[in-house]
Amino acid sequence: MIHSYLDILDRTKTGRVVKKSDWDMDYVVLPTKLLAKEYRLEWDNQHIIPEDEDLLDHLFQAGMELAASSGIYCITTGRVITFSLEELIKGIRRMPQSLQMGEGKDARWLYARKIMDERLPLVWAGNPGAPTLEEIFIPCVMSWMQEPVVDLATCGSITKVDGRNVETGSPLEIQATRRELRNLREALRRVGRPGMGLLAGQSAVTELGDLAISHPDYLRPVDSHLVALFNELIIDQINMARALNSVEYGMRNASLATVMVGGLGGDAPGAAIVQVASFILANWVCLADYHILHPIHIRHVATSTRGAMWLQSAVEQAFARNAPCIIVSDIYPKSGALTRELLYEVAANAIVITVSGGHLEGVGSADGLLPNGTGLEARWMGEVGHAVARQGLTLSQANQIVVELLSRYEHVFQMQNGNPGVRFGRAYDLKTLKPVPAWQQLYEEVKAEVRKMGLAYL
């Protein structure tokens, strides 16, 4: 039995020794394929939001079986960490149903949402991990922190310190991560929301940066940090150190498993099985307080692809029905700022997430690879999510709008260089921190279009 996290750490030294190549094939690819066949898990790419309750329950059961039979691989030691079914169920039961983020007048409560929940999703704004120069960091984050619809904030990563490249595991990682937090605190002060909750430490790749900010002047106990898994069903001792770092200090642990659609788990249904198993295992190995749902399409990356959105909807609904917990879903579109397609992608993704039982996080515009994100699409993400909940949109009604939106942006996945848009400084006035007129006009036009599609509460 698990009495403390130390018991889990012990299993990284006593578990079965397995080669990485054998892990991928014998513990992920083959069992996932068999489970998908056994439970007859299939998807229709015209129905992005599944409504088959048996499929959703079977998906959860398959994910539980994979978690119990395979466990999770500690790549640092080359050993398998396994859990009994009883331990996995206990891990599910320990998941918070509500969680305070932030403090004072700016505090917000995350909660486990239901399918077609009429309560508003929380809006967690930012472009997590996008490389950001320090000179534009504060204006960038202020552009979304200032939006009234935004509840919580995150940010990109600082890649240079005083002109020096930040290398993973180097002393500069400490400096970069601390500067990130100081800049976030300053930005919150400037917009008058000093107590707002954060997901931060995005500049920390190793445990160095994470340890460096575990202080109330940086990352408070009412903020969160990432505890990541690798593809697929893999963790290392660096991320286990992040989890252990929270035990006495108390910051919120956000598990992150970026399962690949079209990867080791196969197409959307198989990838969804792996995602369910990842969450179930993360309850223990990440000491998760909530889960971040961020599938990656193996070719197109973006969460706004049909397969990734189907996975987000199916997994959120499966947990809402079988093991309610807090799920925050990322929105990482292919397109960047000052493009019409970005707004279509955000709308589709936000509709899918909200109606299926998730909270909203984003926007990681341009696949989160460039600093081409702004506060306007974060505002739009929140407005769409709130409209879905207030209108009481059904799964079927939501799907109809999403399919219409897909027809207006799917061409970007065939563009040779993507659709990156422009940098923050070309989409926003750096003095007023308002969208440039062309960006504001696109937003107003697309808002009117989506309202006509059936989202009348915009």
Buried (B, 14 or more C-beta within 10 A) or exposed (E): EBEEBEEBBEBBEEBEEBEEEEBBEEBBBEBBBEBBEEBEBEBEBEBBBBBBEEBBBBBBBBBBBBBBEBBBBBBBBBBBBBBEEEBBBBBBEEBBEEBBBBBEEBBBEBBBBBBBBEEBBBBBBBBBBBBBBBEBBBBBBBBBBBBEBBBBBBBBBBBBBEEEEBEEEBEBBBBBBBBBBBBBBBBBEBBEBBBBBBBBBBBBBBBBBBBBBBEEEBBBBBBBBBBBBBBBBBBBBBBBBBBBBBEEEBBBBBBBBBBBBBBBBBBBBBBBBBBBBBBBBBBBBBBBBBBBBBBBBBEBBBBBBBBBBBBBBBBBBBBBBBBBBBBBBBBBBBBBBBBBBBBBBBBBBBBBBBBBBBBBBBBBBBBBBBBBBBBBBBBBBBBBBBBBBBBEBBBEBBBBBBBBBBEBBBEBBEEEEBBBBBBBBBBBEEEEBBBBEEBEEBBEEBBEBBEEBBBEBB
